[in-house]
Amino acid sequence: TWRGVVPEDRRGQMAELLRNMSIDVPQADLDLEEEVWDAQRVVDAGVSSERAGLGTLATAVEHVPTGDLVGYTQVELPRAKPAVVYQENTIVLRAHRGHRLGLLVKAVNHLALLDGFPDARRVHTWNAGENAHMLAINELMGFRERSVEGAWERRVDPSA
C-alpha cells in the first residue's frame, strides 16, 4: 500500500496492470482501444493527479513466487473535499483470478483509507453493469446503488 506516486521499483509492473485495465475488464461492448502504458506514464499520471489536487492511495497484490504485481486498486481523494473519496481502478490479472484477490486488495485499501484519512465519509464507485464479479464485491463491502449512467457509441464507416 502506498500514497501518491507509485514506488519506483513497481512502476513497470503497474504499467502492465494499467494496460490490462484497458483491455481486460467488462466494457459493455464499447469499441475501446488498448492503452499504452510505461513506467514514465505511470509517474506522469501520479504527478498529474497531485497537481489536480487529488491525493491517491493504492494497494497492490504481489505474487510471492515471482515478485510480480498481479492486482491492484486505487482511490483518489480530492484535497478540497476531505469527506469525499473516489474509488478508481481495481483489477486482478486473468491468470490470478478466482482467489478473491479483488475483494482482498480492495478491503485492504479501504482499511488503509480508514486509518490514514479519518475525515473521509463517502466513497463513490462505479462499474459496468455486466461486471457481476466487481458489483458483488462492492455489495459485500457495503456499497449501495445510487445512480445509473449510460455510455453510447456510434460507429462510423471511415470510407463514407
N, C-alpha and C positions, 0 to 999 in steps of 0.2 A: 504494500500500500504506500502511495506517495501523494504529495501535494504538488501542484504546479507542473512544470515541465518534466517530461519522462526522464528518469535517470539515464545517464549517458550509455551505460552498458546494456540497456534494454531497448534502445531506440530502433535498432534494426528489426528486432522481433516485434515491436509494436507496429512498425510499418507493415509487416506481414499480416498482423491481426486486423489493422485498418483496411488493408487491401481486401481481405476476406469480408469485411463489413459491406463492401460494395457489391459483392458477387454471391454471397452465400447466406443471405437472410431472406425471408419472405418479402416480396416487393409487389404483390398484387398484380403480377404480370405486366408491370411497367417496364418499358424498354430502357433500362439504366445501364450505363457503361461501366466497365471495371475502372476503378480509380488507381492511379499510380501513386504509390507511397514509397518514400525512402526515409532514412534517418533525419535528413535535413528538413523534410516536410513535417515530420513529427515535431521537431523543435519549433519550426515556424508556426505550426498550429498552436502549440502551447504558449508561445510568445504573443501571438495574436489574441488569444483568449485573455491573457494578462492585461494587454493594452486595452481591451474592450471592457475591463473592469470585472472580469469573471475569474474567480478562483476555481481550481479544479481539484478533485480528489478522485484517485483511481486505485483500483486493486486488480492485480493480475494473478493468474494461476500458473505455477511453474510445474512442468512435468519433470519430476526429480531425476529420473534416469538420464535424461538428455540435457536438462537445464533450460529447455525451451519454454517460452511462454505459450500457452495453449488456449488461454481465455482471458478476458478482462472486462471490466465495467468502469464507467466514469460518470461522475456528476459534476455539474457546473453550479457555482454559487455566485450570483450577482452581488458584488460588494455593496451596492447601493440598496439592496433589499435582503438583509441578512436572514429574514424568515423564509425566503424562497430558495428552493433547490430544484434544478432541472436534471432529471435522470437522462443521461445520454446513452451512448452505445453500451451494449452488453453482447458479447459473443463468446462462444466456445468453438474451437476448430472442429470440423466434422469428425475427424478421427478420434476425438476425445469426448464426444457427446455420449449421453446415456448414463452418466455417473453423477448427475445432479450438480455438476460444476457451475452451471449458470446460476442456480439458486445459491450455492455456496459463495461464489465470488460477489454476488450482489448483496447477500446478507452481511458478509464481512465488511464490504464497503459502507453499508448503512450503519453498522456498528461504529466504524471509524468516524462517520459523519456525526453520529450522536455524541461521540467523545470529543471531537475536535471543533465542532460548530454548534455550541449549545443554543444559539439563537434560531437555528433552523426549525421551522414549524411545518412547512408544507413541501412535499416532494411531488413534482409534476413529472409524469412519464407518458409515453405513447408507444404504440405498437401497431403493426399491420394487423388487420382483423383476422388474417389467416395464420398468424403466428401463435397458434394454440399453446405451444410449449411456454413461450415467454408470458403470454396472458395468464396462464395457470400459475407461473411463478409470481407474477405481480399480485394476483388474487391471494395466493398463500401468504404473501408478505403484507397484506392488508390494504393494498391499493383498491380503489373503487372507481368505476367508470363515471366520468362527469361530462364528457362530450364526445362527439364523433366528428371526424374530419374526413373528407374525401379527396382523392387525387385523380385528376383527369389527364389523359394523354391523347393527343391527336397525332396520328402517324401520317406523314405526308410523303407523297411519291416525289423524290428529288428530280425525276425526269419530267415531271408535269410542268 
